[in-house]
């Protein structure tokens, strides 16, 4: 057996977005029964592009599947001992070329003495930061091959099935089943049906129990992997936490096993990964249920399986300055910028935020490492914008020095800086001016999350309305004209009055902006999403507001804004209805029984549930009724029901480092409207991460400075 790893990119922290899967090398015989994989000895994986080209003329966005981007890597197949496919279970979204260009392209090339090639300036989706990092980390080893893969749009998927063309990688257009591992990075639960569809399209058995030694390992990672139980029947394993070191360790285990001649069956390599690489293997655990529905207990059934599986944490991010050679698409991207992760983790303690909880502790990159990453990234890409990324970029202990010195370094060029994630209480006008020194001045974005002071105490978002008003007033006085505010609806203990407070805050922002600027053209856009309780957060026990409650409150808010003749026209409102949130809530806190629903939805045609045009709430509700009610549970049982302390949660045997008692106590503090401080600047409040994971907070100030750098402006046009 050859082992191949496939990684799927996520929206979150770089090291966490990955998945692994074991891929079949051999032919697939398809009939009315499940596919059977026949092992054959081959030394190379075929390039499927010649076959694909015949299909691409019949699909809507063929550029999605062409590949060939700058800095993409295509290694010789024979040179690698372990082969990975890094996959994102969503579309590689691009725009369409102009019709006139398409016509002229064919007219010219019909003449044998004329050569015409295409160059596009269209929108294309960049892979997430996690994929970019892991792609480079793996390929720096000469014995590892890693390629990228994405979900194909339904039009091409139908053609591929009709033509018996398997799922392929973007880089080498090799079949996924030819790799050792298929790794999927899961940033959101609404991509679960895409996981099943990708496996089926790759001609890999959907059920883990049906795979043989001829089939690849299927592993997942990313934020959604912190509760992998709904996918337990379909995956071989899950990796929790940062991926940079973990994936190399996994590759070493697989290489050693292959060097020994692949002894044992599939359980042998999975046992080694569980024991030596910290991989969670669901099939090594038995789940028992109580008569009324909750879990009785989860117990290991193999000696290699620990009672508790811990997440992986990378310390000293300066040792991992990735990406060094970012992928540059052949078309213009939606976000045309080089992104540098300046720190990882968060200790703000927002009770709704899974990302902030599971990525602890805070680990900062030093200013000189950030400077060298920016210089290298700009040289490799030719981009003219730098995004300084983290969960809250302005919280870096040296963010003022970083932005000021980077602005100094690139003054006189067209290079601009941006902080995609900024908190109200970490923002200041000096920082904003440094970011807009080159003349670019976009709108400001903040996330109060709760519409009232009381609600923000509940969620531990310790930002007062006066903090926001003071911040935006200063910004408007310095030339800004727009601000966007993010909120959630359906939070624990929320009332209609809390939601209507969103409109009041928007009005106060506009009033402050008009007064500070002396202008009337001040706008405030509010963007609202539904709250979904997430695992490993204090709100993991909370009830989820029904979809109809979310929709009623949003309708009330919309009508209140519309009826305000003085400010209504200056307030923009964007929101999502409550129904997709109910399904995400089901998948987020579901157990293994929910896997039946995922499969039923997929077999009924459900894919790309994160896209409005493909999502069907009715299909999910029907499948829930059919699959869950005979088991004594339901959609509402998983979503709108509040849990108590004694209940065994599906992810209790997976350790994100957070002490369960601390999470429960914080949940009680939320109900009492009591906040907690940021532990970077206050005494430790015993969340458990540092002692449990043998880690520590790594923050500055470092006292370092960016070295001077001579910048030569270039014209890339």
C-alpha positions as CSV (number, residue, x, y, z in Angstrom):
1,X,0.0,0.0,0.0
2,X,1.1,3.5,-0.8
3,X,0.1,6.1,1.7
4,X,-1.0,9.5,0.6
5,X,-2.1,12.5,2.7
6,X,-4.6,15.0,1.5
7,X,-5.2,18.4,3.2
8,X,-8.2,20.6,2.9
9,X,-7.8,24.3,3.8
10,X,-9.8,26.1,6.5
11,X,-10.6,29.7,7.5
12,X,-9.0,29.6,10.6
13,X,-5.6,29.2,12.1
14,X,-3.0,28.0,9.7
15,X,-1.7,25.0,11.5
16,X,-5.1,23.7,12.3
17,X,-6.6,23.3,8.9
18,X,-5.8,20.0,7.5
19,X,-7.0,16.4,7.1
20,X,-5.4,13.2,6.1
21,X,-6.8,10.3,4.1
22,X,-5.5,7.0,2.8
23,X,-5.9,6.8,-0.9
24,X,-6.3,3.8,-3.1
25,X,-3.7,3.0,-5.8
26,X,-5.3,0.7,-8.3
27,X,-8.3,0.3,-10.6
28,X,-11.8,0.7,-9.5
29,X,-14.6,-1.6,-10.8
30,X,-18.0,0.0,-10.5
31,X,-21.3,-1.9,-10.6
32,X,-24.5,-1.8,-8.6
33,X,-22.6,-2.7,-5.5
34,X,-20.1,-0.5,-3.7
35,X,-16.8,0.0,-5.5
36,X,-14.2,-2.6,-5.2
37,X,-10.5,-1.6,-5.3
38,X,-8.2,-4.0,-7.0
39,X,-4.5,-3.5,-6.0
40,X,-2.1,-3.3,-8.9
41,X,1.6,-2.4,-8.9
42,X,2.1,0.9,-10.5
43,X,5.0,3.3,-10.1
44,X,3.3,6.5,-11.2
45,X,0.0,8.2,-11.0
46,X,-1.6,9.2,-14.3
47,X,-2.0,12.8,-15.3
48,X,-5.7,13.3,-15.8
49,X,-5.5,16.7,-17.5
50,X,-5.8,15.4,-21.1
51,X,-9.0,13.6,-20.1
52,X,-10.3,16.5,-18.1
53,X,-9.7,19.0,-20.9
54,X,-12.4,17.2,-22.9
55,X,-14.8,17.8,-20.0
56,X,-13.8,21.4,-19.1
57,X,-15.4,22.8,-22.3
58,X,-18.8,21.8,-20.9
59,X,-18.6,23.3,-17.4
60,X,-19.2,26.8,-16.1
61,X,-15.8,27.7,-14.6
62,X,-13.1,25.7,-16.2
63,X,-10.3,27.8,-14.8
64,X,-11.0,26.4,-11.4
65,X,-9.4,23.1,-12.4
66,X,-6.5,24.1,-14.6
67,X,-3.8,24.8,-11.9
68,X,-0.4,26.0,-12.9
69,X,-0.2,28.9,-10.4
70,X,3.1,30.5,-9.5
71,X,4.9,28.7,-6.7
72,X,2.7,25.6,-7.1
73,X,4.7,22.4,-6.6
74,X,4.7,19.3,-8.8
75,X,7.2,16.7,-7.7
76,X,8.2,13.5,-9.5
77,X,5.9,10.8,-8.2
78,X,8.6,8.2,-8.0
79,X,10.8,10.4,-5.7
80,X,8.4,10.4,-2.8
81,X,7.9,7.9,-0.1
82,X,4.8,9.5,1.5
83,X,2.3,11.3,-0.7
84,X,-0.3,13.8,0.5
85,X,-3.2,15.4,-1.1
86,X,-4.2,18.7,0.6
87,X,-7.9,19.2,0.0
88,X,-10.4,21.9,0.7
89,X,-14.0,20.5,0.7
90,X,-15.3,23.5,-1.2
91,X,-15.0,25.1,-4.6
92,X,-11.9,26.9,-5.9
93,X,-14.1,29.9,-6.9
94,X,-13.2,31.9,-9.9
95,X,-14.8,34.2,-12.4
96,X,-15.7,33.7,-16.0
97,X,-13.7,35.1,-18.9
98,X,-15.2,37.5,-21.3
99,X,-17.3,36.0,-24.1
100,X,-15.5,38.0,-26.8
101,X,-12.1,36.7,-25.5
102,X,-13.4,33.2,-25.8
103,X,-14.5,33.7,-29.4
104,X,-11.2,35.4,-30.5
105,X,-9.2,32.7,-28.8
106,X,-10.8,30.0,-31.0
107,X,-10.8,32.1,-34.2
108,X,-7.0,32.9,-33.9
109,X,-6.0,29.4,-33.0
110,X,-7.8,27.8,-35.9
111,X,-4.9,29.2,-38.0
112,X,-1.8,27.0,-37.7
113,X,0.5,29.9,-38.1
114,X,-1.0,31.8,-35.1
115,X,-0.5,31.0,-31.4
116,X,-2.9,32.7,-29.0
117,X,-2.8,32.0,-25.2
118,X,-5.1,33.4,-22.5
119,X,-4.4,35.6,-19.5
120,X,-7.2,36.4,-17.2
121,X,-8.0,39.0,-14.7
122,X,-10.9,37.4,-12.9
123,X,-11.9,36.7,-9.3
124,X,-10.4,33.6,-7.8
125,X,-10.5,32.2,-4.3
126,X,-7.2,32.0,-2.5
127,X,-6.5,28.9,-0.4
128,X,-6.6,29.6,3.3
129,X,-3.6,30.3,5.4
130,X,-3.5,26.8,6.9
131,X,-3.3,25.1,3.6
132,X,-0.6,27.4,2.4
133,X,1.6,26.7,5.5
134,X,1.1,22.9,5.5
135,X,1.7,22.7,1.8
136,X,5.1,24.2,2.2
137,X,6.0,22.4,5.4
138,X,5.4,19.0,3.8
139,X,7.0,19.7,0.4
140,X,10.2,21.0,2.0
141,X,11.0,17.3,2.8
142,X,12.3,15.6,-0.3
143,X,10.7,12.3,0.6
144,X,7.2,13.8,1.0
145,X,4.9,14.8,-1.9
146,X,1.9,17.1,-1.2
147,X,-0.6,18.4,-3.7
148,X,-3.8,20.4,-3.3
149,X,-7.3,19.4,-4.1
150,X,-10.7,21.1,-4.0
151,X,-14.3,20.0,-4.3
152,X,-15.5,20.2,-7.9
153,X,-18.7,22.0,-8.8
154,X,-21.8,19.8,-9.5
155,X,-21.6,20.4,-13.3
156,X,-18.1,18.8,-13.5
157,X,-18.9,16.2,-10.9
158,X,-21.7,14.9,-13.0
159,X,-19.5,14.7,-16.1
160,X,-16.7,13.0,-14.2
161,X,-19.1,10.3,-12.9
162,X,-20.5,9.7,-16.4
163,X,-17.0,9.4,-17.8
164,X,-15.5,7.4,-14.9
165,X,-13.0,10.2,-14.2
166,X,-12.0,10.2,-10.5
167,X,-11.4,13.2,-8.3
168,X,-8.0,14.8,-9.0
169,X,-5.4,17.2,-7.5
170,X,-5.0,20.7,-8.8
171,X,-1.2,20.6,-9.0
172,X,-0.5,17.4,-10.9
173,X,-4.0,16.4,-11.9
174,X,-3.4,13.1,-10.3
175,X,-6.2,10.9,-8.9
176,X,-6.7,11.3,-5.2
177,X,-7.0,7.5,-4.8
178,X,-3.3,7.3,-5.9
179,X,-2.1,9.1,-2.9
180,X,-1.3,7.6,0.5
181,X,-3.6,9.9,2.6
182,X,-6.5,12.1,1.9
183,X,-6.5,15.0,4.3
184,X,-9.4,17.3,4.7
185,X,-9.4,20.6,6.5
186,X,-12.8,21.3,8.0
187,X,-13.4,24.9,8.9
188,X,-17.2,24.6,9.0
189,X,-19.7,21.8,9.6
190,X,-21.7,22.7,6.6
191,X,-19.1,21.1,4.3
192,X,-19.7,17.6,5.8
193,X,-21.8,16.4,2.8
194,X,-18.9,17.6,0.5
195,X,-16.6,15.3,2.4
196,X,-18.8,12.3,1.5
197,X,-19.1,13.5,-2.1
198,X,-15.4,14.0,-2.5
199,X,-14.7,10.5,-1.2
200,X,-17.2,9.0,-3.6
201,X,-16.0,11.0,-6.5
202,X,-12.4,9.8,-5.7
203,X,-13.7,6.2,-5.9
204,X,-12.9,5.7,-2.2
205,X,-15.5,3.8,-0.1
206,X,-17.5,6.3,1.9
207,X,-17.7,4.2,5.0
208,X,-14.5,3.6,6.9
209,X,-15.5,0.0,7.7
210,X,-15.7,-0.8,3.9
211,X,-12.1,0.2,3.1
212,X,-9.4,-2.3,2.6
213,X,-5.6,-2.3,2.4
214,X,-6.1,-1.0,-1.1
215,X,-7.8,2.2,0.1
216,X,-6.3,5.4,1.5
217,X,-6.5,6.7,5.0
218,X,-9.0,9.5,5.4
219,X,-8.0,12.0,8.1
220,X,-9.5,15.4,9.0
221,X,-8.3,18.5,10.8
222,X,-9.4,22.1,11.3
223,X,-11.7,23.7,13.8
224,X,-14.6,21.4,13.1
225,X,-12.5,18.4,13.9
226,X,-12.6,19.2,17.6
227,X,-16.0,17.3,17.4
228,X,-15.4,14.7,14.7
229,X,-18.1,12.4,16.0
230,X,-20.8,13.1,13.3
231,X,-18.1,12.0,10.7
232,X,-16.9,9.0,12.8
233,X,-18.3,6.4,10.3
234,X,-16.6,8.1,7.3
235,X,-13.1,9.0,8.5
236,X,-10.1,7.0,9.7
237,X,-8.8,9.6,12.0
238,X,-8.7,13.2,13.2
239,X,-5.8,15.5,14.2
240,X,-6.6,18.2,16.8
241,X,-4.7,21.5,16.9
242,X,-1.7,22.8,15.1
243,X,-0.5,20.8,12.1
244,X,3.0,21.8,11.3
245,X,4.8,19.4,13.5
246,X,2.0,16.8,13.6
247,X,1.9,16.2,9.9
248,X,5.7,15.6,9.7
249,X,5.4,13.1,12.6
250,X,2.5,11.3,10.9
251,X,4.5,11.2,7.7
252,X,7.5,9.6,9.5
253,X,5.2,6.9,11.1
254,X,3.8,6.1,7.6
255,X,7.2,6.0,6.0
256,X,8.6,3.6,8.7
257,X,5.6,1.4,8.3
258,X,6.0,1.3,4.5
259,X,9.7,0.6,4.9
260,X,8.8,-2.5,6.9
261,X,6.6,-3.8,4.1
262,X,3.2,-2.5,5.4
263,X,2.8,-5.2,8.1
264,X,-0.7,-6.0,9.4
265,X,-4.0,-4.6,8.2
266,X,-5.4,-1.1,8.2
267,X,-5.7,-1.2,12.0
268,X,-2.0,-1.6,12.3
269,X,-1.1,1.7,10.7
270,X,-4.0,3.4,12.5
271,X,-2.8,1.9,15.8
272,X,0.7,3.4,15.2
273,X,-0.8,6.8,14.3
274,X,-2.8,6.7,17.5
275,X,0.1,5.7,19.7
276,X,2.9,7.6,18.1
277,X,1.4,10.6,16.4
278,X,-1.5,11.6,18.6
279,X,-4.2,10.8,15.9
280,X,-7.7,10.3,17.2
281,X,-9.1,7.1,15.6
282,X,-12.9,6.9,16.1
283,X,-13.1,3.2,15.3
284,X,-11.0,2.6,18.4
285,X,-13.7,3.9,20.7
286,X,-17.1,2.5,21.6
287,X,-20.0,4.7,22.4
288,X,-22.9,3.7,24.7
289,X,-26.2,5.6,25.0
290,X,-28.7,6.0,27.8
291,X,-32.3,5.1,27.2
292,X,-33.4,8.7,27.0
293,X,-30.8,9.7,24.4
294,X,-27.6,11.1,26.0
295,X,-24.3,9.3,25.9
296,X,-23.6,6.9,28.8
297,X,-19.9,6.6,28.1
298,X,-17.1,6.6,25.5
299,X,-14.5,3.9,26.0
300,X,-11.4,2.8,24.1
301,X,-11.5,-0.7,22.6
302,X,-7.8,-0.9,21.7
303,X,-4.8,-0.6,24.0
304,X,-3.2,2.0,21.7
305,X,-6.1,4.3,22.1
306,X,-5.8,6.7,25.1
307,X,-8.8,7.6,27.2
308,X,-8.2,11.3,26.3
309,X,-6.8,12.5,23.0
310,X,-4.9,15.8,23.2
311,X,-4.5,18.6,20.7
312,X,-1.2,19.5,19.1
313,X,0.4,22.9,20.0
314,X,3.3,24.5,18.1
315,X,5.4,26.8,20.3
316,X,7.9,29.4,19.2
317,X,6.2,30.4,15.9
318,X,9.5,32.2,14.9
319,X,10.7,28.7,13.9
320,X,7.8,28.3,11.5
321,X,7.8,31.4,9.3
322,X,5.4,30.1,6.7
323,X,4.3,30.6,4.0
324,X,7.6,31.4,2.4
325,X,6.5,30.9,-1.2
326,X,2.7,31.5,-1.3
327,X,0.7,30.3,-4.2
328,X,-0.1,33.1,-6.7
329,X,-3.1,32.2,-8.9
330,X,-3.0,33.0,-12.6
331,X,-6.1,35.2,-12.1
332,X,-6.8,38.1,-9.9
333,X,-7.9,37.0,-6.5
334,X,-10.8,38.3,-4.3
335,X,-8.3,39.3,-1.7
336,X,-5.1,40.2,-3.6
337,X,-2.7,40.4,-0.7
338,X,0.1,38.5,1.1
339,X,-1.0,37.3,4.5
340,X,1.3,37.0,7.5
341,X,0.1,35.4,10.7
342,X,1.5,37.6,13.5
343,X,0.4,35.5,16.4
344,X,-1.8,32.5,17.2
345,X,-4.3,32.0,20.0
346,X,-6.5,34.3,22.1
347,X,-7.1,34.9,25.7
348,X,-9.9,37.5,25.5
349,X,-12.4,34.9,26.8
350,X,-15.3,35.6,24.5
351,X,-17.7,32.8,25.5
352,X,-19.2,32.1,22.1
353,X,-15.8,31.9,20.3
354,X,-14.6,28.3,19.6
355,X,-11.5,29.6,17.8
356,X,-10.4,31.7,20.7
357,X,-10.8,28.8,23.1
358,X,-9.2,26.0,21.2
359,X,-6.1,27.9,20.0
360,X,-4.8,28.9,23.4
361,X,-2.2,29.9,24.6
362,X,-1.3,33.2,22.9
363,X,2.0,32.8,21.0
364,X,3.4,35.9,19.3
365,X,5.8,36.2,16.4
366,X,8.7,38.6,16.9
367,X,8.7,41.9,15.0
368,X,11.9,40.9,13.0
369,X,10.4,37.6,12.0
370,X,7.2,39.4,10.8
371,X,9.4,41.8,8.9
372,X,11.3,39.1,7.1
373,X,8.1,37.2,6.3
374,X,6.6,40.4,4.8
375,X,9.6,41.1,2.7
376,X,9.9,37.6,1.4
377,X,6.1,37.3,0.7
378,X,6.0,40.5,-1.3
379,X,9.0,39.4,-3.3
380,X,7.5,36.0,-4.0
381,X,4.0,37.3,-5.0
382,X,4.2,40.8,-6.4
383,X,1.2,41.7,-4.3
384,X,0.9,45.3,-3.0
385,X,-1.1,44.7,0.1
386,X,0.0,42.9,3.3
387,X,-2.6,41.4,5.7
388,X,-1.4,41.0,9.3
389,X,-3.5,38.1,10.5
390,X,-4.6,36.7,13.8
391,X,-7.9,36.3,15.7
392,X,-7.4,39.9,16.8
393,X,-4.4,41.4,15.1
394,X,-4.3,44.7,17.1
395,X,-3.8,42.6,20.3
396,X,-0.2,41.9,19.4
397,X,1.9,43.5,22.2
398,X,4.1,45.3,19.6
399,X,1.4,46.1,17.0
400,X,2.2,49.8,17.1
401,X,5.9,49.2,16.5
402,X,5.1,46.6,13.8
403,X,2.8,48.9,11.8
404,X,4.9,52.0,12.2
405,X,8.1,50.3,11.1
406,X,6.5,48.4,8.2
407,X,4.9,51.7,7.1
408,X,8.4,53.4,7.3
409,X,10.0,50.6,5.4
410,X,7.5,50.7,2.5
411,X,6.9,54.5,2.4
412,X,7.1,55.8,-1.2
413,X,5.9,52.5,-2.6
414,X,2.4,51.3,-3.3
415,X,2.5,48.7,-0.5
416,X,-0.4,49.0,2.0
417,X,-1.0,47.3,5.3
418,X,-4.3,45.9,6.7
419,X,-5.5,44.4,9.9
420,X,-8.4,42.2,8.9
421,X,-9.4,41.6,12.6
422,X,-9.5,44.5,15.1
423,X,-11.2,45.0,18.4
424,X,-12.7,48.3,19.5
425,X,-10.6,48.5,22.6
426,X,-7.4,47.7,20.8
427,X,-7.9,50.2,18.0
428,X,-6.4,53.7,18.1
429,X,-6.2,56.5,15.5
430,X,-2.4,56.4,15.4
431,X,-2.6,52.7,14.4
432,X,-5.3,53.5,11.8
433,X,-3.2,56.3,10.3
434,X,-0.2,54.0,9.9
435,X,-2.4,51.5,8.1
436,X,-3.6,54.2,5.7
437,X,-0.3,56.1,5.2
438,X,-0.2,55.3,1.5
439,X,-3.6,57.0,1.0
440,X,-5.8,54.0,1.0
441,X,-8.6,54.4,3.5
442,X,-11.3,51.8,3.7
443,X,-14.2,51.5,6.0
444,X,-13.7,50.5,9.7
445,X,-15.1,47.1,11.0
446,X,-15.7,46.3,14.6
447,X,-17.6,43.4,16.3
448,X,-19.5,44.4,19.5
449,X,-21.5,41.1,18.9
450,X,-24.1,41.9,21.5
451,X,-26.6,44.7,21.1
452,X,-26.8,45.8,24.7
453,X,-24.4,46.3,27.6
454,X,-26.1,43.4,29.4
455,X,-25.7,41.1,26.5
456,X,-22.0,41.9,26.1
457,X,-21.4,41.1,29.8
458,X,-23.1,37.7,29.2
459,X,-20.8,36.9,26.3
460,X,-17.7,38.4,28.0
461,X,-17.3,41.0,25.2
462,X,-16.0,43.7,27.5
463,X,-16.6,46.6,25.2
464,X,-18.9,49.4,26.3
465,X,-21.0,51.4,23.9
466,X,-19.1,54.5,25.0
467,X,-15.9,52.8,24.0
468,X,-17.3,52.2,20.5
469,X,-18.7,55.8,20.2
470,X,-15.4,57.3,21.3
471,X,-13.5,55.2,18.8
472,X,-15.7,55.9,15.8
473,X,-16.0,59.6,16.7
474,X,-12.2,59.9,16.5
475,X,-12.1,58.0,13.3
476,X,-14.8,60.1,11.7
477,X,-13.0,63.2,12.8
478,X,-9.9,62.0,10.9
479,X,-11.7,61.4,7.6
480,X,-13.4,58.0,7.8
481,X,-17.0,57.9,6.5
482,X,-18.2,54.3,7.0
483,X,-18.2,51.8,9.8
484,X,-19.4,48.2,9.8
485,X,-20.5,46.5,13.0
486,X,-20.9,42.7,13.5
487,X,-23.5,41.2,15.8
488,X,-25.0,37.9,16.7
489,X,-28.7,37.1,17.3
490,X,-30.0,34.2,19.5
491,X,-27.3,34.5,22.2
492,X,-28.1,32.9,25.6
493,X,-30.6,34.9,27.8
494,X,-31.2,37.3,24.8
495,X,-34.5,39.2,24.6
496,X,-36.1,41.3,21.9
497,X,-34.8,44.4,23.7
498,X,-31.2,43.2,23.4
499,X,-31.6,42.9,19.6
500,X,-33.3,46.2,19.2
501,X,-30.2,47.7,21.0
502,X,-28.3,47.0,17.8
503,X,-30.3,49.7,16.0
504,X,-29.7,52.1,18.9
505,X,-26.0,51.5,18.8
506,X,-26.0,52.2,15.0
507,X,-27.9,55.4,15.6
508,X,-25.4,56.6,18.2
509,X,-22.5,55.8,15.9
510,X,-24.0,57.9,13.1
511,X,-24.8,60.7,15.5
512,X,-21.2,60.7,16.7
513,X,-19.9,60.5,13.2
514,X,-22.0,63.5,12.0
515,X,-20.9,65.6,15.0
516,X,-17.2,64.7,14.7
517,X,-17.0,65.2,10.9
518,X,-19.6,67.9,10.4
519,X,-21.0,65.9,7.5
520,X,-24.3,64.1,6.9
521,X,-23.0,61.3,4.6
522,X,-22.1,59.0,7.5
523,X,-23.1,55.4,7.2
524,X,-23.2,52.4,9.5
525,X,-23.7,48.9,8.2
526,X,-24.8,46.2,10.6
527,X,-24.1,42.5,9.8
528,X,-25.9,39.9,11.9
529,X,-25.4,36.1,12.1
530,X,-27.2,33.6,14.3
531,X,-25.5,32.2,17.4
532,X,-24.5,28.6,17.4
533,X,-23.2,26.9,20.5
534,X,-19.8,25.3,19.8
535,X,-17.8,22.5,21.5
536,X,-15.1,23.4,24.0
537,X,-16.6,26.8,24.9
538,X,-18.5,27.9,28.0
539,X,-21.7,28.0,25.8
540,X,-21.4,24.3,24.8
541,X,-24.2,23.5,27.3
542,X,-26.5,26.4,26.1
543,X,-29.8,26.1,24.2
544,X,-29.8,27.3,20.6
545,X,-32.6,29.7,19.7
546,X,-35.0,28.1,17.1
547,X,-34.8,29.4,13.6
548,X,-38.2,31.1,13.8
549,X,-37.1,33.1,16.9
550,X,-34.0,34.3,15.1
551,X,-36.1,35.3,12.0
552,X,-38.8,37.0,14.1
553,X,-36.2,39.1,16.0
554,X,-34.4,40.1,12.8
555,X,-37.7,41.0,11.2
556,X,-38.5,43.2,14.2
557,X,-35.1,44.9,14.0
558,X,-35.4,45.5,10.2
559,X,-38.9,47.1,10.6
560,X,-37.6,49.3,13.4
561,X,-34.8,50.5,11.3
562,X,-37.0,51.0,8.2
563,X,-39.5,53.1,10.2
564,X,-36.8,55.5,11.5
565,X,-37.1,58.5,9.1
566,X,-34.1,60.3,10.5
567,X,-31.5,57.5,10.6
568,X,-33.0,54.5,8.7
569,X,-31.5,55.4,5.3
570,X,-28.1,55.6,6.8
571,X,-28.2,52.1,8.4
572,X,-27.5,49.2,6.2
573,X,-28.5,45.7,7.4
574,X,-27.2,42.4,6.3
575,X,-28.2,39.2,8.0
576,X,-28.6,35.4,7.6
577,X,-31.9,33.6,8.3
578,X,-32.0,31.1,11.1
579,X,-32.4,27.9,9.2
580,X,-28.8,27.1,8.1
581,X,-27.7,27.9,11.7
582,X,-30.0,25.1,13.0
583,X,-28.3,22.6,10.7
584,X,-24.8,23.9,11.7
585,X,-25.9,23.5,15.3
586,X,-27.0,19.9,14.7
587,X,-23.6,19.1,13.2
588,X,-21.6,21.1,15.7
589,X,-22.9,19.4,18.8
590,X,-24.0,16.1,17.2
591,X,-22.8,12.6,18.1
592,X,-22.2,9.6,15.9
593,X,-25.9,9.1,15.3
594,X,-26.0,12.3,13.3
595,X,-23.8,10.6,10.7
596,X,-26.9,8.8,9.5
597,X,-28.4,12.2,8.7
598,X,-25.3,13.5,6.8
599,X,-25.3,10.4,4.6
600,X,-29.0,10.5,4.0
601,X,-28.8,14.2,2.9
602,X,-25.9,13.5,0.6
603,X,-27.5,10.5,-1.0
604,X,-30.6,12.7,-1.6
605,X,-28.4,15.1,-3.5
606,X,-27.4,17.5,-0.8
607,X,-23.9,19.1,-1.4
608,X,-22.4,22.5,-1.0
609,X,-24.7,23.3,2.0
610,X,-22.7,26.4,2.7
611,X,-24.0,27.9,-0.6
612,X,-27.5,29.4,-0.5
613,X,-28.5,28.1,-3.9
614,X,-27.7,24.5,-2.9
615,X,-28.8,24.5,0.8
616,X,-32.2,22.8,1.4
617,X,-33.5,23.1,5.0
618,X,-36.5,21.0,4.1
619,X,-34.2,18.1,3.0
620,X,-32.3,18.2,6.2
621,X,-35.5,18.3,8.3
622,X,-36.9,15.4,6.4
623,X,-33.7,13.3,6.8
624,X,-33.6,14.1,10.5
625,X,-37.1,12.9,11.0
626,X,-36.4,9.7,9.1
627,X,-33.0,8.9,10.6
628,X,-33.2,10.2,14.2
629,X,-36.7,9.8,15.5
630,X,-36.5,6.0,15.4
631,X,-33.5,6.4,17.7
632,X,-35.5,8.6,20.2
633,X,-33.7,11.8,19.3
634,X,-34.5,14.7,17.0
635,X,-33.2,17.9,15.4
636,X,-34.6,19.9,18.3
637,X,-33.0,17.5,20.8
638,X,-29.6,18.3,19.5
639,X,-30.1,22.0,19.1
640,X,-32.6,23.8,21.3
641,X,-32.1,21.5,24.3
642,X,-30.0,22.9,27.2
643,X,-27.4,20.4,28.6
644,X,-26.6,20.0,32.3
645,X,-23.2,19.4,33.9
646,X,-23.6,15.7,34.3
647,X,-24.3,14.9,30.7
648,X,-21.4,13.3,28.7
649,X,-20.8,15.5,25.7
650,X,-19.7,13.8,22.4
651,X,-16.3,15.5,22.6
652,X,-15.5,15.0,26.3
653,X,-12.8,12.5,25.4
654,X,-11.0,15.0,23.2
655,X,-8.8,17.4,25.0
656,X,-8.4,21.0,23.9
657,X,-6.6,21.8,27.1
658,X,-9.6,23.6,28.7
659,X,-10.6,22.4,32.1
660,X,-14.2,21.2,32.0
661,X,-15.0,22.5,35.4
662,X,-13.6,25.9,34.4
663,X,-15.8,26.0,31.3
664,X,-18.9,25.1,33.5
665,X,-18.0,27.8,36.0
666,X,-17.6,30.3,33.2
667,X,-21.0,29.3,31.9
668,X,-22.5,30.1,35.3
669,X,-20.7,33.4,35.3
670,X,-22.3,34.1,31.9
671,X,-25.8,33.5,33.4
672,X,-24.9,35.8,36.2
673,X,-23.6,38.5,33.8
674,X,-20.1,38.4,35.2
675,X,-17.0,38.9,33.0
676,X,-13.4,37.7,33.2
677,X,-10.2,39.6,32.3
678,X,-7.6,38.8,29.7
679,X,-5.1,36.6,31.3
680,X,-2.2,38.1,29.3
681,X,-2.4,41.2,31.5
682,X,-4.1,39.8,34.6
683,X,-3.5,36.9,36.9
684,X,-4.2,33.4,35.5
685,X,-7.8,32.3,36.0
686,X,-7.0,28.6,35.7
687,X,-8.6,27.7,32.3
688,X,-6.2,24.7,32.3
689,X,-4.5,25.1,29.0
690,X,-0.9,25.9,30.0
691,X,-0.5,23.2,32.7
692,X,-2.5,20.6,30.8
693,X,-0.7,21.1,27.5
694,X,2.7,21.9,29.0
695,X,2.7,25.3,27.2
696,X,2.9,28.9,28.2
697,X,1.8,32.3,26.9
698,X,4.5,33.8,24.7
699,X,4.2,37.6,24.3
700,X,6.4,40.6,24.1
701,X,7.6,43.2,24.2
702,X,10.7,41.8,22.6
703,X,12.5,45.1,22.3
704,X,13.5,44.3,18.8
705,X,13.3,46.6,15.7
706,X,12.9,46.0,12.0
707,X,16.2,46.2,10.2
708,X,16.3,48.9,7.5
709,X,15.4,47.6,4.1
710,X,16.0,49.2,0.7
711,X,12.9,48.9,-1.4
712,X,13.0,49.1,-5.1
713,X,9.6,49.9,-6.6
714,X,8.6,47.5,-9.4
715,X,6.1,47.8,-12.1
716,X,4.4,44.4,-12.5
717,X,1.9,45.6,-15.0
